[in-house]
Amino acid sequence: MSSSRLLTPTTLPIPLLSSSLAKRYSYVHTLLIPAYYNFRASALVADPFPTMLTDLLVVGFLQAVFCTVCLPSAGYWRSGTTGGMIVQGTATTAKSSKGGSRSVSSAAGAGGGLRKKGGVSNKHDGVGGSFGARVMPTFFSLVLTLFLPPLPLAVIALVLGAPLYPTTLLPTTLVLAAHVSLLGFLPIFYTHGVSSPAWRDVAAAWLPFDEAGVWAATVGGMVGGWIGAVPMALDWDREWQKWPCTVLWGVVAGWAVGRVLTNVLRLGIGRRINLSEHEEKNEDIAAGGVAAAASGKMIVDGKID
């Protein structure tokens, strides 16, 4: 007998835009981010805080380009399961020959479909709107990404063992959280906006893995950051072991691995992390207990009397 969830996930996998540019750049982006952090590794070890602060500009720009080129913004696709998915390149509703309207919804690809606003066909069909129409959502997503998640992420890092003393390291922890936010949450803000069902699924780790590599990159970055803290505890007395170098590199490595698995190798697309708990009753033990009670036997200290 198993207990069911009180809440169920409702989000669809984030689609990759159908243009050839989007597909090509999604692969390039998977290499570009780790390559940049590798290029800046020496500067990070020498002086972490100013290096990470400067790198926020570059990483934020690269992530914004990825969102604009490769992903549909929140207004151009159906991110929840209510009402079904929208077929790529079609309107939400289309006029019938008699002047009425009919619904145009169906499963598309590995998950979520794209739609265009207004139901009027144009040359931007299937690519999430014109490039200019995607710039402003990217800007607002950047603002939300830099102002909302970093503080909670910094608190989580402190709870998990980030240094409280000396207090001069606290700004470094906050900047580290901003990097994690840009890598893991900017594409989610861009594609889901501030949808409460979507962010509930994010908090519960229920988002489905997608062909764009967004959710796998987020999960990989979190796991990689946790593993990246291990070298700091080793008694090697190396300069690169100081806070938060290995943690940041772990985040980037996990981010890249997650993207390779889903965006490049196409593994696990549409699947979700299952964190539900099940309580099972062992019928054999129960039956044995009933039989023992019926025969008047009692088990005491491992012996049957």
Helices and strands as residue ranges (DSSP letters): H 20-39, H 41-46, H 48-70, G 74-76, E 90-91, E 93-95, E 101-103, E 115-116, G 117-119, H 131-147, H 150-159, G 167-169, H 170-184, H 186-192, H 196-203, H 214-228, G 230-233, G 239-241, H 245-259, I 260-264, H 283-294, E 299-300, E 303-304
